[in-house]
């Protein structure tokens, strides 16, 4: 009996050893035939087969997920690199391997072949921040290669990339996922769209001025030839030509203003002082100033940012005044006072939650801006005002952009409109 037990134990130990070895080497082809097994020996073999099958299914599922996500990441055009805190590279997607240097890199320092300062910039970059870098990558080299050869040039051509990073942990180790996104196509498309929009506006405005001038000039020519012009008719025609010519001249001058915005002369400015100057310019009771960070200091060209805020306050004032006038014309005094909200223009300032941006917002409860108008408010020469030039908001946007910030607008027609100027803190 002891001999049988010893034999069973020996077989059981051998099978357990084979199971452990299969798990260790991830070889899940191990299967025991149950045809000639009985009792405990059969039960053990069945359980080993079940364990192996479960491991096989789990491993296949994990590998399928890995291949799925790997394939998905390889189809992304952005360059993705995973490195540890020391800069050792653990993974790159296919786009990064083929597009950056043309081969896999082992350390971020290997990217010095693209830009000597790039590795240090990547190591120092904080999560949530972005850097715009220009790189001569392998992708650019291929794209520009034929053109460079035709021109006899060795320059491969640069492209603009936005660099960002995300920190994450895996099995107790810290890693950094870097993303290099080529924004050149987006920039080129936006530039093309802006140029086409500007050409349409310029063409429209010039034709509106030239058409009546040409018509009046033809009428004068015919009248002089036939000697049918009265003095008053001649004077009226010349005055009309003069008005339209001056209007066209003013339009061209406004266009020149758009092109002559000077580079900001940065200085350290206290927000409380900036807003105090605005309060002196707009002291009316409809203006409300809510300053959270009076002692916050920003680097800016004070006169340029004042110009932006003055333009926004003026627009907001006109919006609430127009609403009051329109509703007063439509309703009786009693009904108007019952329906109208008290007109207001509110300027607020606050630091963003991430402490990296300072936001100056101007809100009014005028008639609001329709969605189809909102899409075009920053387009040069677009205006809904009878006597407007259509360059005010365009100039504001250019100034804020030159300061490294953004300007946005939101509106609920019939309720309120808010313009927000976001500047680097």
Buried (B, 14 or more C-beta within 10 A) or exposed (E): EEEEEEEBEEBBEEBEEBBEEBBEEEEBEBEBEEEEBEEEBBEBBEEBBEBBEEBBEEEEEEEEEEEEEBEEBBEBEBBBBBBEEEBEBEBBBBBBBBBBBEEEBEEBBBBEEBBEEBBBBBBEBEEEEEBEBEBBBBBBBEBBEEEBEEEEEEEBBBBBBBBBBEEEEEEEEEBBBBBBBBEBEEEEEEEEEEEEBBEEBBEEBEEEBEEEBEEBEEBBEEBEEEEEBEEEEBEEBEEBBEEBEEBBEEBBEBBEEBEEBEEBEEEEBBBBEBBEEBEEEBEEEBBEBEBEBEEBBBBBBBEBBBBBBBBBBBBBBBBBBEBBEEBBEEBEEEEBEEEBEEBBBBBBBBBEEEEEBBBBBBBBBBBBBEEEBBEBBBBBBBBEEEEBBBBBBBBBBBBBEBBEBBBBBBBEBEEBBBBBBBBEB
